Structures are given as C-alpha cells and as structure tokens.
Amino acid sequence: MSIRRRRECTECGCRFTSYERVELKPIIVIKKNGKHQSFDINKVEHGIRVCTDKINIDPDDLQRTLINIENRITDLAGAKRTVTSAMIGEETLKELYKLNPVAYVRFAAVYRAFDDVGQFISEIEKIAKESKEEEKN
C-alpha cells in the first residue's frame, strides 16, 4: 500500500508527485533449533511444489493457496512479527488439505517425519473419515 502526495517546490514552484509506503518489520521465524530467520514464502512454495509434483493442480489454485498461507502467517505474527516454524507447517497443512488430499499426505509425511507405514495409514484413514462426514452434511 502506498500513499500518493502532490507537492510543490518552495524555491521554483515546480509541482511533483511523491509516493510513501509503509515499511513493515520483517516476520521472523523461530525454528525448532532456536535459530531465527526471516520468513520467506518461497521456501513454503518450494515445499508445496515438491509434494504436488506429478499431481494435476491448477497453478491459480496453487497461487491462491500460497497467498492464503502468507496472509495467515502475517495475521499470526501480529505486532511482535514472530512465528514459529511449527505454526507455518500447520497453516501449510490446513491449506494443502483444502487443495489436494494427496499433497496433504505427502507434505505431512515430511513435516511430521513419518517413520513407518502405520502413520501413513492412520493419516489416510483420518482423511477418509473426514471426507465421509463432509459427504453426510
């Protein structure tokens, strides 16, 4: 968002336009190991692109998903301008669930560090159960 102002030079009388933009403090991510780094939506996009590889997903839907994630992270950061990496992961999972269940499971497998087939199966059963409940409503 920017503010446009028309101004006039006091010496020569020449009129000109200036633009002012609010500069927000960057969002800082607190990682699991305690390190801090700036939030970068491109990292989230890379993770989503990996888990949606070979799945037919409309690029516009993918872009909307990224915008939703970024907006939600901005809301969660609030005035302190900090979020945890866990918050980013959970918001990404929520949006991927809406986008595509297979992409959701792929992302969850890495994010939640599934280490056996049982965890995959329970996650898939959870999705199936929720889908059946949505069909009833």
C-alpha positions in Angstrom: 0.0 0.0 0.0 1.4 3.4 -0.9 0.2 7.0 -0.4 0.5 9.4 -3.3 1.2 13.0 -2.5 1.3 16.0 -4.8 3.9 18.5 -3.7 5.4 21.8 -4.8 9.0 23.0 -4.5 9.1 26.2 -2.4 12.0 27.6 -4.4 11.0 27.1 -8.0 7.3 26.3 -7.7 7.6 23.1 -9.7 4.9 20.5 -8.8 5.8 16.8 -8.4 4.4 13.6 -7.0 5.9 11.5 -4.2 4.9 8.1 -3.0 5.1 6.9 0.5 5.0 3.3 1.5 4.6 1.8 4.9 7.6 -0.4 5.7 6.7 -3.3 7.9 9.2 -5.1 10.1 10.0 -8.5 8.5 8.4 -11.5 10.0 10.9 -13.6 12.0 10.6 -17.4 12.1 11.7 -19.2 15.3 13.0 -22.6 14.1 12.8 -25.8 16.2 16.5 -25.5 17.0 16.0 -22.0 18.4 17.6 -20.1 15.4 15.9 -17.1 13.9 15.5 -16.2 10.3 13.3 -14.1 8.1 10.0 -15.6 6.8 10.3 -16.5 3.1 7.1 -17.6 1.3 9.4 -19.0 -1.4 10.5 -21.8 1.0 6.9 -22.7 1.6 6.3 -22.7 -2.1 9.2 -25.0 -2.8 7.9 -27.5 -0.2 4.4 -27.4 -1.7 5.8 -27.8 -5.3 7.7 -30.9 -4.2 4.7 -32.5 -2.6 2.4 -31.6 -5.6 4.8 -32.9 -8.2 3.0 -35.1 -10.7 -0.4 -34.1 -9.3 -2.6 -32.1 -11.7 -3.2 -28.9 -9.7 -4.3 -25.6 -11.3 -1.5 -23.0 -11.0 -4.1 -20.4 -9.9 -5.2 -22.7 -7.1 -1.6 -23.1 -6.0 -1.1 -19.4 -6.1 -4.2 -18.8 -4.0 -3.0 -21.4 -1.5 0.3 -19.6 -1.1 -1.5 -16.2 -0.7 -3.8 -17.7 2.0 -0.8 -19.2 3.8 1.2 -15.9 3.7 -1.9 -13.9 4.9 -2.5 -16.3 7.7 1.2 -16.2 8.8 1.1 -12.4 8.7 -2.0 -12.5 11.0 -0.4 -15.0 13.3 2.8 -12.9 13.5 0.9 -9.9 14.8 2.6 -6.9 16.2 5.6 -8.9 17.5 6.3 -10.0 13.9 7.4 -13.5 15.0 6.1 -17.0 14.3 7.4 -20.5 14.9 8.2 -22.9 12.1 5.6 -25.2 13.6 2.9 -22.5 13.0 4.0 -22.3 9.4 3.8 -26.0 9.0 0.4 -26.3 10.5 -1.0 -23.5 8.4 0.5 -25.1 5.3 -1.1 -28.4 6.1 -4.5 -26.8 6.6 -4.3 -25.2 3.2 -3.0 -28.3 1.5 -5.8 -30.3 2.9 -8.2 -28.0 1.1 -6.2 -28.1 -2.1 -5.5 -31.8 -2.5 -5.5 -34.7 0.0 -2.6 -36.5 -1.7 -0.4 -33.4 -1.5 -1.5 -33.0 2.1 -0.3 -36.5 3.0 2.9 -36.1 1.1 3.7 -32.8 3.0 2.6 -34.3 6.3 4.9 -37.3 5.8 7.9 -35.0 5.7 6.7 -32.3 8.1 5.6 -34.7 10.8 8.5 -37.1 10.0 6.5 -40.2 9.4 8.9 -43.1 10.1 6.6 -46.1 9.5 3.7 -47.2 7.2 1.3 -47.1 10.2 1.5 -43.3 10.4 0.7 -43.0 6.7 -2.3 -45.3 7.1 -3.7 -43.5 10.1 -3.4 -40.1 8.3 -5.2 -41.5 5.3 -7.9 -43.1 7.4 -8.4 -39.7 9.1 -8.8 -38.0 5.7 -11.3 -40.7 4.6 -13.3 -40.4 7.8 -13.5 -36.6 7.4 -14.5 -36.9 3.8 -17.3 -39.3 4.7 -18.5 -36.8 7.4 -18.5 -34.0 4.9 -20.5 -36.0 2.4 -23.2 -36.6 5.0 -23.5 -32.9 5.7 
